[in-house]
Amino acid sequence: MAEYIVLRNLAVESKEAPQKAETENWEWSAGPFEAATKSMREAESVQAGGDRPEPKVSVHSLDAKEVREVAAEPGVAAIAPLMATQLISPLSAAEPAATGDAWGIAAVAADKSGWTGEGVTVAILDTGIDNQHPAFAGVDIVENDFSGSGNGDRQGHGTHCAGTILGRDVDGKRIGIARGVKRALIGKVLGDQGNGNSNMIFEGIQWAIQQGAQVISMSLGFDFPGMVGRMQKQGWPIELATSNALEAYRANLRMFDALMQMARAQESFGGGAVIVAASGNESRVDTDPRFRIAASLPAAAEGVISVGALRPDGSGFGMAPFSNIFPQVSAPGVGILSAKAGGGLRSLSGTSMACPHVAGVAALWWHSIKADGQIAPKATNVIDRLRATARANVFDSRIGADDRGVGIVTAPS
């Protein structure tokens, strides 16, 4: 038997089970992982009835017959094989460490913004955090370890990302976009070696939403090549290994879509959450212009804001050669100065560094919209602002939307 993640909507389970005549219409065209059609109808029915979605993620060891049986149960929104995940490994900074403020602050116009992110709760799902770092002085940090390796950040990736989102000034240098954020939810979904699995991510998102996160930042990805390689080592033919890994990837994508649908439905009850993810660092256009890799999970999931990485280019910006294509927006991601686990600062490059810029700007927009009072402070409106104010006129004309998305995010003035 294999391990599967099951996503349930407890609000549906609490309702009276549908009659058999109704469930007979819910059939799968390709397999049990196509049951999302059924779950979406159930979720829409519950939402129409005024009930708040109640996502619940759990892991079960199931055989093929049990997978189909569980998928058919009322309230089951999605089911997917457990899949390995990993941090989107940063690259050595292509530029020397900054001597002043982190350059991304001015690039997204946070230095000119009158908003700080005060009153906004931000969740960072990563490798943990060094909660003793001066960059996080005065922040109420709530930690939860989903990786089994204990709270804290022995890897350093999560600390760097958190510093970009909400870090206070360190040694007179500004590193944080939203320095007024006073509550941070730190979900450790990757272990000390930077590895994890899809259940850790889904549980982390579920926890963050339950804890009232308004912005969720994820600089991590799914290890599709690694899954193929592991099956090959077990003697699987390459064709079969690739097919099974692809099916697992598709199933996890559908689970993300189902969870995102529940997250969007939360808006009617508490504003919802803006979920941001790095697009990935697998492209290599500096060695071959054709070597362009598309954004992968979780950035590729419906409802997730995917982020590409930028570098300075004269008076404007260019795309980082490693940045995966088809992001929705872009942000600084080369030579980014931020907090170093253990103390001090360091520069790193990657879409992992771009993603927290967008999360920080999203927190500024939450603060702005709430204070303005003209429209409701909810995730949809924040996302609309992020997209509507993104700038595309700061790029070379040869850089298209498939590389940069709608443009570089811009903080509210």
C-alpha positions as CSV (number, residue, x, y, z in Angstrom):
1,M,0.0,0.0,0.0
2,A,1.1,3.6,-0.7
3,E,0.5,6.7,1.3
4,Y,-2.1,9.2,0.1
5,I,-3.1,12.7,1.3
6,V,-6.9,13.1,1.7
7,L,-8.4,16.6,1.8
8,R,-11.9,16.7,3.3
9,N,-14.3,19.6,3.7
10,L,-15.8,18.9,7.2
11,A,-18.6,21.3,6.4
12,V,-19.8,18.9,3.7
13,E,-19.3,15.8,5.9
14,S,-21.5,17.3,8.5
15,K,-24.4,17.5,6.0
16,E,-26.7,14.6,5.4
17,A,-25.0,12.2,2.9
18,P,-26.5,12.5,-0.7
19,Q,-28.8,9.8,-2.0
20,K,-27.3,7.1,-4.2
21,A,-29.1,8.4,-7.2
22,E,-27.2,11.6,-6.9
23,T,-23.8,10.1,-6.3
24,E,-24.3,7.8,-9.4
25,N,-23.8,11.0,-11.5
26,W,-20.3,11.5,-10.1
27,E,-18.1,9.2,-12.1
28,W,-14.5,9.6,-13.1
29,S,-13.3,9.8,-16.6
30,A,-9.7,8.9,-15.9
31,G,-9.3,7.7,-12.3
32,P,-10.0,8.4,-8.7
33,F,-7.9,11.6,-8.7
34,E,-10.6,13.1,-11.1
35,A,-13.0,13.2,-8.2
36,A,-12.4,17.0,-7.9
37,T,-15.5,17.5,-10.1
38,K,-17.6,15.9,-7.4
39,S,-15.9,17.8,-4.6
40,M,-16.3,21.2,-6.4
41,R,-20.1,20.6,-6.7
42,E,-20.3,19.7,-3.0
43,A,-18.2,22.7,-2.0
44,E,-20.3,25.1,-4.1
45,S,-23.5,23.6,-2.6
46,V,-22.2,24.2,0.9
47,Q,-21.0,27.7,0.1
48,A,-24.3,28.6,-1.4
49,G,-25.9,27.4,1.8
50,G,-23.9,29.9,3.8
51,D,-21.6,27.4,5.5
52,R,-17.9,28.2,6.0
53,P,-15.6,25.6,4.4
54,E,-13.6,23.5,7.0
55,P,-10.6,21.9,5.3
56,K,-9.0,18.9,7.0
57,V,-5.8,17.2,5.6
58,S,-4.8,13.7,6.7
59,V,-2.5,10.9,5.4
60,H,-3.6,7.3,5.0
61,S,-2.0,4.1,3.7
62,L,-4.4,2.8,1.0
63,D,-4.5,0.2,-1.7
64,A,-6.0,0.9,-5.2
65,K,-9.5,-0.2,-4.1
66,E,-9.5,1.9,-1.0
67,V,-8.4,4.9,-2.9
68,R,-11.5,4.8,-5.0
69,E,-13.7,4.2,-2.0
70,V,-12.2,7.1,-0.1
71,A,-12.5,9.4,-3.1
72,A,-16.2,8.6,-3.3
73,E,-16.9,9.5,0.3
74,P,-19.0,12.7,1.0
75,G,-16.8,15.6,1.9
76,V,-13.7,14.3,0.2
77,A,-12.4,17.2,-1.9
78,A,-9.3,15.6,-3.2
79,I,-6.9,12.7,-2.8
80,A,-3.3,12.5,-4.0
81,P,-0.2,10.3,-3.6
82,L,2.3,11.7,-1.1
83,M,5.0,13.6,-3.1
84,A,8.4,14.9,-2.2
85,T,9.0,18.6,-1.9
86,Q,12.1,20.7,-1.6
87,L,13.1,24.3,-1.1
88,I,13.8,26.3,-4.3
89,S,17.5,26.4,-3.7
90,P,18.9,29.9,-3.8
91,L,21.9,30.7,-6.0
92,S,25.1,32.5,-4.9
93,A,24.5,36.2,-5.2
94,A,25.4,37.4,-8.7
95,E,26.3,40.7,-7.2
96,P,28.3,41.8,-4.1
97,A,26.4,42.3,-0.9
98,A,24.7,45.7,-0.8
99,T,26.4,48.5,1.2
100,G,23.1,50.3,1.8
101,D,19.4,49.2,2.0
102,A,18.4,46.1,0.1
103,W,17.9,47.3,-3.5
104,G,14.5,45.5,-3.8
105,I,13.0,48.0,-1.3
106,A,13.2,50.9,-3.8
107,A,12.5,48.7,-6.8
108,V,9.0,47.9,-5.5
109,A,8.5,51.5,-4.2
110,A,8.3,50.4,-0.6
111,D,10.6,53.2,0.4
112,K,8.0,55.7,-0.8
113,S,5.0,53.9,0.7
114,G,3.1,55.3,3.6
115,W,1.9,51.9,4.7
116,T,3.7,49.4,6.8
117,G,1.6,46.2,7.0
118,E,0.5,47.0,10.5
119,G,-2.4,44.7,11.6
120,V,-1.7,42.1,8.9
121,T,-0.9,38.5,9.8
122,V,1.7,36.9,7.5
123,A,2.5,33.2,7.2
124,I,5.8,31.9,5.9
125,L,5.9,28.2,5.0
126,D,9.6,27.3,4.6
127,T,12.5,26.0,6.6
128,G,11.6,27.8,9.9
129,I,13.1,31.0,11.3
130,D,15.8,32.2,13.6
131,N,13.5,33.9,16.0
132,Q,16.3,35.5,18.0
133,H,17.6,37.5,15.0
134,P,17.4,41.3,15.5
135,A,15.5,41.6,12.3
136,F,12.5,40.1,14.1
137,A,12.6,42.1,17.3
138,G,9.1,42.9,18.5
139,V,7.4,40.5,16.2
140,D,5.0,38.0,17.7
141,I,6.3,34.8,16.1
142,V,4.1,31.7,16.2
143,E,6.0,28.6,15.1
144,N,4.6,25.2,14.1
145,D,6.9,22.3,12.9
146,F,5.3,20.1,10.2
147,S,8.7,18.6,9.2
148,G,9.5,16.6,12.3
149,S,12.9,18.3,12.6
150,G,11.9,20.8,15.3
151,N,11.3,24.5,15.2
152,G,14.1,26.9,14.4
153,D,16.0,27.3,11.1
154,R,19.2,25.3,10.7
155,Q,19.1,25.7,6.9
156,G,18.7,29.5,6.8
157,H,16.3,29.8,3.8
158,G,13.2,30.7,5.8
159,T,15.0,33.3,7.9
160,H,16.2,35.1,4.7
161,C,12.7,35.0,3.2
162,A,11.1,36.3,6.4
163,G,13.6,39.1,6.6
164,T,12.6,40.4,3.2
165,I,8.9,40.3,4.0
166,L,8.9,41.9,7.5
167,G,12.4,42.3,8.8
168,R,13.3,45.3,10.8
169,D,16.4,47.3,10.0
170,V,19.7,45.6,10.8
171,D,22.9,47.6,11.2
172,G,21.2,50.6,9.7
173,K,20.2,48.8,6.6
174,R,16.6,48.3,5.6
175,I,15.8,44.7,4.4
176,G,12.1,44.4,5.0
177,I,9.2,45.5,2.8
178,A,6.4,45.4,5.5
179,R,8.2,46.5,8.7
180,G,4.9,47.1,10.5
181,V,3.8,43.4,10.5
182,K,3.7,42.4,14.1
183,R,2.4,38.8,13.9
184,A,4.2,36.1,11.8
185,L,3.1,32.5,11.5
186,I,6.1,30.3,10.8
187,G,5.2,26.9,9.4
188,K,8.2,24.7,9.1
189,V,7.2,22.5,6.1
190,L,10.8,21.7,5.0
191,G,13.3,19.9,7.2
192,D,16.8,21.0,8.1
193,Q,18.1,19.7,4.8
194,G,15.5,21.6,2.8
195,N,13.3,18.5,2.0
196,G,9.7,17.6,2.9
197,N,6.6,16.2,1.3
198,S,3.3,17.5,0.0
199,N,1.4,16.7,3.1
200,M,3.6,19.1,5.1
201,I,2.7,21.9,2.7
202,F,-1.0,21.2,2.7
203,E,-1.1,20.9,6.5
204,G,0.9,24.2,6.7
205,I,-1.6,26.0,4.5
206,Q,-4.5,24.6,6.5
207,W,-2.9,25.7,9.7
208,A,-2.1,29.2,8.4
209,I,-5.6,29.8,7.2
210,Q,-7.0,28.6,10.5
211,Q,-4.7,30.9,12.4
212,G,-6.0,33.9,10.4
213,A,-3.1,34.5,7.9
214,Q,-3.9,37.2,5.4
215,V,-0.7,36.6,3.3
216,I,1.0,33.2,2.9
217,S,4.4,33.0,1.3
218,M,6.0,29.8,-0.1
219,S,9.4,29.6,-1.7
220,L,9.4,25.8,-2.4
221,G,8.6,23.3,-5.1
222,F,7.6,19.7,-5.9
223,D,10.4,17.3,-6.7
224,F,9.1,15.7,-9.9
225,P,12.5,14.7,-11.3
226,G,13.5,13.2,-8.0
227,M,10.3,11.1,-7.9
228,V,11.1,9.7,-11.3
229,G,14.7,9.0,-10.3
230,R,13.7,7.1,-7.1
231,M,11.3,4.8,-9.0
232,Q,14.0,4.1,-11.6
233,K,16.4,3.1,-8.8
234,Q,13.7,0.7,-7.6
235,G,13.7,-1.0,-11.0
236,W,10.8,0.8,-12.7
237,P,11.1,1.3,-16.5
238,I,11.6,5.0,-17.3
239,E,8.2,5.2,-19.1
240,L,6.3,3.8,-16.2
241,A,8.2,5.9,-13.6
242,T,7.5,9.1,-15.6
243,S,3.8,8.2,-16.0
244,N,3.3,7.5,-12.3
245,A,5.2,10.6,-11.3
246,L,3.1,12.7,-13.7
247,E,-0.1,11.2,-12.3
248,A,1.0,12.0,-8.8
249,Y,1.9,15.6,-9.9
250,R,-1.5,16.0,-11.5
251,A,-3.3,14.7,-8.4
252,N,-1.4,17.1,-6.1
253,L,-2.2,19.9,-8.5
254,R,-5.9,19.1,-8.2
255,M,-5.5,19.0,-4.4
256,F,-4.0,22.4,-4.5
257,D,-6.9,23.7,-6.7
258,A,-9.4,22.2,-4.2
259,L,-7.7,23.7,-1.2
260,M,-7.4,27.1,-3.0
261,Q,-11.1,27.0,-3.7
262,M,-11.8,26.5,0.0
263,A,-9.4,29.3,0.8
264,R,-11.2,31.7,-1.6
265,A,-14.5,30.7,0.0
266,Q,-13.2,31.9,3.3
267,E,-13.3,35.5,2.1
268,S,-17.0,35.7,2.9
269,F,-16.3,34.9,6.5
270,G,-12.9,36.6,7.2
271,G,-11.2,38.1,4.2
272,G,-9.3,35.1,3.0
273,A,-5.6,34.9,2.3
274,V,-3.3,36.0,-0.6
275,I,-1.1,32.9,-1.3
276,V,2.2,33.6,-3.1
277,A,4.7,31.1,-4.4
278,A,8.1,31.2,-6.2
279,S,8.0,30.1,-9.8
280,G,11.3,28.1,-9.6
281,N,14.9,28.4,-10.6
282,E,15.3,25.7,-13.3
283,S,15.6,27.9,-16.4
284,R,19.0,28.5,-18.0
285,V,18.6,31.0,-20.7
286,D,22.1,32.3,-20.1
287,T,23.5,29.1,-21.6
288,D,20.7,28.4,-24.1
289,P,17.8,30.8,-24.9
290,R,15.5,27.8,-25.5
291,F,16.2,26.5,-22.0
292,R,13.0,28.0,-20.4
293,I,11.1,26.0,-17.8
294,A,7.5,26.7,-16.8
295,A,6.5,27.5,-13.3
296,S,5.7,24.4,-11.3
297,L,3.7,23.5,-8.1
298,P,2.7,25.2,-5.9
299,A,3.2,28.3,-8.1
300,A,1.2,26.6,-11.0
301,A,-1.9,26.0,-8.9
302,E,-5.1,28.0,-9.5
303,G,-5.4,30.9,-7.1
304,V,-1.7,31.0,-6.2
305,I,0.2,34.2,-7.2
306,S,3.4,32.9,-9.0
307,V,6.5,35.1,-8.9
308,G,9.4,35.5,-11.3
309,A,12.8,37.0,-10.4
310,L,14.3,40.2,-11.7
311,R,17.7,41.7,-11.8
312,P,18.7,45.4,-12.2
313,D,19.3,46.3,-15.9
314,G,20.4,49.9,-16.4
315,S,17.6,52.2,-15.5
316,G,15.1,49.3,-15.5
317,F,14.9,45.6,-14.9
318,G,15.7,42.4,-16.7
319,M,14.7,38.8,-16.0
320,A,17.1,36.6,-14.0
321,P,18.3,33.8,-16.4
322,F,17.2,31.1,-13.9
323,S,13.7,32.4,-13.5
324,N,11.0,30.0,-14.6
325,I,8.5,31.4,-17.1
326,F,4.7,32.1,-16.9
327,P,4.7,33.9,-13.5
328,Q,1.8,36.2,-12.8
329,V,4.0,39.0,-11.4
330,S,7.7,39.6,-10.9
331,A,9.9,41.1,-8.2
332,P,13.6,41.6,-7.3
333,G,15.4,38.2,-7.0
334,V,19.2,38.8,-7.7
335,G,21.6,39.8,-5.0
336,I,19.0,40.3,-2.3
337,L,20.2,41.3,1.1
338,S,18.3,39.9,4.0
339,A,18.6,38.2,7.4
340,K,21.2,35.4,7.9
341,A,20.3,32.6,10.4
342,G,22.7,33.0,13.3
343,G,22.9,36.8,12.9
344,G,24.0,39.4,10.4
345,L,23.0,39.7,6.8
346,R,23.7,37.9,3.5
347,S,22.9,38.2,-0.2
348,L,21.1,35.5,-2.1
349,S,19.6,35.1,-5.5
350,G,16.5,33.1,-6.7
351,T,12.8,33.2,-7.2
352,S,12.8,32.3,-3.5
353,M,14.0,35.8,-2.9
354,A,11.5,37.4,-5.3
355,C,8.5,35.7,-3.7
356,P,8.8,37.4,-0.3
357,H,8.9,40.8,-2.0
358,V,5.5,40.1,-3.4
359,A,4.2,38.8,0.0
360,G,5.5,42.0,1.7
361,V,3.9,44.3,-0.9
362,A,0.6,42.3,-0.5
363,A,0.8,43.1,3.3
364,L,1.2,46.8,2.5
365,W,-1.9,46.6,0.2
366,W,-3.9,44.9,3.0
367,H,-3.0,47.7,5.3
368,S,-3.8,50.4,2.7
369,I,-7.2,48.9,1.7
370,K,-8.3,48.4,5.3
371,A,-7.3,52.0,6.3
372,D,-8.9,53.5,3.2
373,G,-12.3,51.9,3.9
374,Q,-13.6,52.3,0.4
375,I,-13.6,48.6,-0.5
376,A,-13.6,45.4,1.7
377,P,-10.1,44.3,2.9
378,K,-10.1,40.8,1.4
379,A,-7.8,38.7,-0.6
380,T,-9.5,39.2,-4.0
381,N,-9.1,43.0,-3.7
382,V,-5.5,42.8,-2.6
383,I,-4.7,40.5,-5.6
384,D,-6.5,42.9,-7.9
385,R,-4.4,45.8,-6.6
386,L,-1.2,43.8,-7.0
387,R,-2.0,43.1,-10.6
388,A,-3.4,46.5,-11.5
389,T,-0.4,48.4,-10.2
390,A,2.3,46.1,-11.5
391,R,4.6,48.0,-13.9
392,A,5.6,46.7,-17.3
393,N,7.1,49.9,-18.7
394,V,10.4,49.3,-16.8
395,F,11.5,46.4,-19.0
396,D,13.2,46.0,-22.3
397,S,10.6,45.5,-25.0
398,R,12.0,42.0,-25.8
399,I,10.9,40.8,-22.3
400,G,7.3,39.5,-22.7
401,A,4.5,38.7,-20.3
402,D,5.5,35.0,-20.4
403,D,8.7,36.0,-18.6
404,R,7.6,38.9,-16.3
405,G,3.9,38.3,-15.9
406,V,2.0,41.6,-15.7
407,G,5.1,43.3,-14.4
408,I,7.0,44.2,-11.2
409,V,4.8,44.6,-8.1
410,T,4.4,48.1,-6.7
411,A,3.7,49.2,-3.2
412,P,0.8,51.6,-2.4
413,S,1.9,55.2,-2.2
